[in-house]
Amino acid sequence: AIGREGEDGEDNMMFLTTGDLDISSSQSTRLCSQAELLRTRLHENIGNGDLTSALEFSEKSIGNDCIVALLAMVQCVDRDADNDFRPLATSCDHDDDAAHRLASNNHMADVALLTLSDLYTVGELFLKSQGWSPIDQSSSVSGGIVYEHDETGEVSEEPNYENLTWQMKLMLSIPILIEPGCVDGQVVWAAAVVHYQHGTHTEDQFDLECCGRPVGNASCVSVIDVLKSDEDGQSARLRGTYHGCWRGLYAEAMGEMDVTHNIGQVLESWTETTLAGLSVTNKQSSSNARILIIGLGCGQLASFLQNHVTNVELQIVETSQSTVDIAVKYYQLHPSVLDCVSILDPTEYVKRQCLEGQAGDFDTIIVNVCSIDDTFPSLLMNGEFFHGLVSILSNHPTATLLVNSGVNVDAVSLLVGDACMHIHGHRSGHMLVLREYLLRDHTVSDNEGVIVAARRREWSLTVDDWQREHNGEDAQSSGSMDVATAQRTQVVRLEKFLSSEDIEMIHAVAKAEIASIGEATDGALEAHTDSWKVLYLQNNNIFQRKLPAIRQRILDTIRQVDKNNWCLFDNVDHVNIRVVEYHQMDKFGALADPKHYDLNSLLTMDIMLSEDEAFEGGDLQTEEADGTLKKHEFKHGDALVFVSHKYHCVGSVTSGRRNVMVLELWNGPERQCPHRCERFGNEICTRDPAQNLYTLQHPNSKQSDHYNASSIPLPFRLGAVSICKEDSRKTLELLWEPCGSTEVVTNEPASVNEEQPKDAALSDAFACFGDSDSDSE
């Protein structure tokens, strides 16, 4: 096994591994020998013109998890970020062993790079056989390759991607994996290997060749930091544990954690968010909440529940001691969670609970044990196990069984449904099948991330029901339209809403503010990209103080438009301006995400400030009910008003400068902070100079940064529930939305302040893979 040894100092809160990958000399020699044999075999196949055999052997080797081992070999060498990432020249005077080890590691890294390059060559030859050729054009991903089809002229970074095997996709991503980046003088990789174990025996710890032996997925375990970014350029390093062959940058981890956060602070995946979001809370249980988790993963979910449920009693059943060891060493699992873990067979544990008369013992039972290919373990796929799970649920109305079924949703739902129908010999209980409400296209199958949920009694799952169960009858509501419903609404165009004189006044105020700020990109002026800047005119009440007449006309108009079309303002206590943004987009500026929407706002108004001939491109588009994108006519002085939760995007500006003013209205205070405030409803924003006045007017305002209680509210809420009928099964699609603060009061301080941009420097190092967050336009 290989691993990076981190430092154990108290201030080592970012979990960034600082030591070298520990590959012994004997392992290095063996790996180099295997890599050379692999290269020889590929060269023979290619030299003989036998692409089919080269492909078969490459995919077989990748299926043996050779990519992770080769990446570890490359990354074991310290590299000089200021010298084209060449190996650092370390002085080894008077230390022959160290000099030999350094030379051995450098040779091993070179061999690994050559081997990875050869594997990519096989993938490239395959694409060429399909009519795709690499072209000299910058990719959106560091190290990525752009291809062009010889006949159609189509240009793509992922040609024919949906029809490729995962092995081929991983093969074609090799240029990204071997291209280092630099952040603050430190070398970073798109996928940094932290720990790797191949096989269960010493002689199988590394194998780059298949040697005719089938390799079970369970025999490979790796911990990898994957660098991901969304379409807005925000980046993060996500540490994941992978049981089985690593399938690339899109692979689903068995637990995932942002390395800039404490364990249990935030959840990254829809699956873990749903498992936590539907677990029992103290609002639902009059006594301590008892939660059983089968499958520890990296410990992220268990740690999250411990932080967010007061006096929670956790019981965690895990089959593998190595999984526990990894959670402790590489995720810093807290001892208080570790004390709750038992190494047991889940079937035997449930059987013992039933025999010992522990029926009705747990308020929530979570089964989260899918493998890397998202399949439910066959050993647990039996009626006795699921009957036992339902039997040990408590009699509380909200007691819930939650099973991550993965791709086996049909089989698991049948077993859960049968168990619900035969509790104590009569019909009892109700089951729901849940999956993610997809905002954008994913490369995974439709059944991944499917959860089967059951309760002893009939239940419905709506946004309002969830709010009442988790936050009580006095729960704050944004009043925003359901995301699915919002897509069926229309945009209202107000021609020549502002005059040229009005627009000149706005330009003058904006230019004066920009001049007072200077070239700084902090404060009220934010640079989304080099070609897209946003000035926040609500800052220090500038908009109301300097443009009062225009402000009042906008408010009166939006109220009338709402009354004539949607009546959203009738359902909230008060409506105020959340943000006033002065957008400046130059060439290449764009809001590219077609699924972007203005989270937690009611209505959005865009006003065109530029002359019609001042720019080209930059079309505002919205998604319509049929899923198509509609371009909107948007001329000088026009205003477009639309429901904030309607998807909208802006095409790339091809020339000139595009100036637009954007206002969002919400159910909250009129903000005066220098950003698009996320402090929803009555939550306190410490950057708002008017917060004290608002708190006096509304004494129920809540400080969400820190709590004296032993837990804090969830940093997300259920945003939308959509019904989808497939064959005879009804599936609910859930969309979770962020809310409040992600800060958690734990035994140690959080590593990143809420107002700091998350790993902003990483945006310049890579632009890899991930979903988008909501920014405003």
Salt bridges, closest charged atoms under 4 A:
GLU5 OE2 - LYS329 NZ 3.16
ASP22 OD1 - ARG101 NH2 3.94
GLU36 OE1 - ARG39 NH1 3.81
ASP84 OD2 - ARG86 NH1 3.99
ASP118 OD2 - ARG39 NE 2.61
ASP118 OD2 - HIS43 NE2 3.03
GLU124 OE1 - LYS128 NZ 3.77
ASP204 OD1 - ARG213 NH2 3.50
ASP207 OD1 - ARG30 NH2 3.48
ASP207 OD2 - ARG213 NH2 3.11
ASP225 OD1 - ARG239 NE 2.65
GLU256 OE2 - LYS228 NZ 3.38
ASP258 OD2 - HIS261 ND1 3.79
ASP258 OD2 - LYS758 NZ 3.64
GLU313 OE1 - ARG290 NE 2.96
GLU348 OE2 - LYS351 NZ 3.77
GLU356 OE2 - ARG352 NE 3.96
ASP361 OD2 - ARG290 NH1 2.59
ASP410 OD1 - ARG729 NH1 2.37
ASP418 OD2 - HIS387 NE2 3.00
ASP418 OD1 - HIS422 ND1 3.24
GLU458 OE2 - HIS430 ND1 3.44
ASP465 OD1 - ARG468 NH2 2.62
GLU469 OE2 - ARG455 NH1 3.02
GLU495 OE2 - ARG493 NH1 3.96
ASP502 OD2 - ARG553 NH1 2.91
GLU513 OE2 - LYS546 NZ 3.19
GLU581 OE1 - HIS583 NE2 2.77
ASP586 OD1 - ARG657 NE 2.61
ASP593 OD2 - ARG440 NH2 2.55
ASP598 OD1 - HIS596 NE2 3.19
ASP598 OD2 - HIS648 NE2 3.51
GLU611 OE2 - HIS636 NE2 3.64
ASP619 OD2 - LYS631 NZ 3.56
GLU623 OE1 - LYS595 NZ 2.67
GLU624 OE2 - LYS646 NZ 3.64
GLU633 OE1 - ARG493 NH1 3.26
ASP638 OD2 - ARG493 NH2 2.61
GLU664 OE1 - ARG578 NH1 3.74
GLU664 OE1 - ARG676 NH2 2.95
GLU670 OE1 - ARG551 NH2 2.81
GLU678 OE1 - ARG578 NH2 3.56
GLU678 OE2 - ARG676 NH1 3.20
ASP688 OD2 - ARG671 NH1 3.10
ASP705 OD1 - ARG679 NH2 2.84
GLU726 OE2 - ARG435 NH1 2.78
GLU726 OE1 - ARG729 NH2 3.18
GLU733 OE2 - ARG435 NH2 2.90
GLU743 OE1 - HIS706 NE2 3.98
GLU754 OE1 - ARG679 NH2 3.69
GLU755 OE1 - HIS675 ND1 3.83
GLU755 OE1 - ARG687 NH1 3.58
ASP759 OD1 - ARG237 NH2 3.26
ASP771 OD2 - HIS442 NE2 3.54
GLU777 OE1 - HIS583 ND1 3.48
GLU777 OE2 - ARG658 NH1 3.03
